Amino acid sequence: MSCDLIALANSGVQGLSPYQPGKPVEELERELGLVDVVKLASNENPLGPSPKALAAATAALAESHLYPDASGFALKNTLAPRLGVNPDQLTLGNGSNDVLDVIARVFLDKNSSAVFSQYAFIVYPISVQAVGARAIVTPAKEWGHDLDAMAAAIEDDTRLLFIANPNNPTGTCLDFADIRRFMAQVPERVMVVLDEAYVEFVGTGLGEDGLALLKEYPNLILTRTFSKAYGLAGLRVGYAVSHKDVANLLNRVRAPFNVTVPALAAAEAVLADADYLTRSQDVNRAGMAQLCSGLDALGVPYIPSVGNFIAIELPCAAGPIYQALLESGVIVRPVGIYDMPNHLRVSIGLEQENARFLLALKTVLNSPELKKWVQERAQ
Ligand SMILES: *Cc1c(COP(=O)(O)O)cnc(C)c1O
């Protein structure tokens, strides 16, 4: 007997398609028989992990037969004083993606709605829809969030609002004074999530601004991650900073052992490795300048970005160019799923990786096949 298993899922889940990750290096090497593939697709840290984090994670593996500390005591007590908050204001997650998902499950249900912007990080619609809540998507303004439109979009049943600052995949960043004004307009019954996954790459005091605002607004939740500037994407550690009552709620839903033994150890160790963060920031700044001047030289437009990635605009649908780059061993990220079919998102790599991407892009854009393709479309 066969039955429609898909129909058994809740209606939100039935309408979802799985998150599409960047193509893994091994997969491309296997498929095309290439070696020396460069991956600039998932905003990963090109430096590799901090040696101190790696040593701590390796040592912690000896404890692998034990459950991790479910309270994350040591990591929270290292983080809290750096952030100027109490440990009971922190909620740890298996990456901040996990935290975002927990937030959606805590505050949303099928009778409520959540607001986020066009082009915002794709995890928001997934988490909202998975719990059967309604998504209210506001139009973007110059690729960034339009805070006035977002405030105006709040309805009676709205419980959650997501702001990615900086936003992925566009790399746009809001002026903090505007966020402050925005918070004053938002009713207290709406929890505002300020997703600061890339905050360490922004050269201003953005991180401190968010933490200061948290003291004024109990309906604000900041989310941060160890995946990007701290280089631990594969170990999965992120966290929320909130009012302690909100943290209490999040901790009710969070899976008790959601951060593993080596991940907790590595996160603590990388916080003690100040040199690693500085190097991440330096490499990113230099790589961003290199990519921008390379793109300028090629005449390829891009959305100015403050993150560790940049969205470039192509003269046609990005698919064929993405494919041609793959064939030359460079993996970048198509963003058609974000409703940006003519863009590709490129993560900032090491100098030689960026150079390899620029060379591959130049070759692809100058290929007679592509020129013909573009011409045909233009007619
Ligand atoms: C990468 C990213 C995250 C989270 O990544 P995790 O690895 O799950 O911590 C969150 N928000 C945005 C906007 C991101 O780009």
The ligand as a Tripos MOL2 file, in Angstrom:
@<TRIPOS>MOLECULE
LIG
   15    15     1     0     0
SMALL
NO_CHARGES

@<TRIPOS>ATOM
      1 C1         25.7930   32.6830    8.1560 C.3       1 LIG1
      2 C2         24.6390   33.4010    8.7170 C.ar      1 LIG1
      3 C3         24.0370   33.0280    9.9250 C.ar      1 LIG1
      4 C4         24.3380   31.8730   10.7400 C.3       1 LIG1
      5 O1         25.1670   30.9460   10.5440 O.3       1 LIG1
      6 P1         25.4370   29.8320   11.6290 P.3       1 LIG1
      7 O2         26.5790   29.1100   11.0090 O.co2     1 LIG1
      8 O3         24.2040   28.9940   11.7440 O.co2     1 LIG1
      9 O4         25.7770   30.5060   12.9090 O.co2     1 LIG1
     10 C5         23.0170   33.7990   10.4350 C.ar      1 LIG1
     11 N1         22.5840   34.8790    9.8020 N.ar      1 LIG1
     12 C6         23.1070   35.2700    8.6430 C.ar      1 LIG1
     13 C7         22.5760   36.5070    8.0200 C.3       1 LIG1
     14 C8         24.1370   34.5380    8.0480 C.ar      1 LIG1
     15 O5         24.5960   34.8970    6.8740 O.3       1 LIG1
@<TRIPOS>BOND
     1     1     2 1
     2     2     3 ar
     3     2    14 ar
     4     3     4 1
     5     3    10 ar
     6     4     5 1
     7     5     6 1
     8     6     7 2
     9     6     8 1
    10     6     9 1
    11    10    11 ar
    12    11    12 ar
    13    12    13 1
    14    12    14 ar
    15    14    15 1
@<TRIPOS>SUBSTRUCTURE
     1 LIG1         1 GROUP 0 **** ****
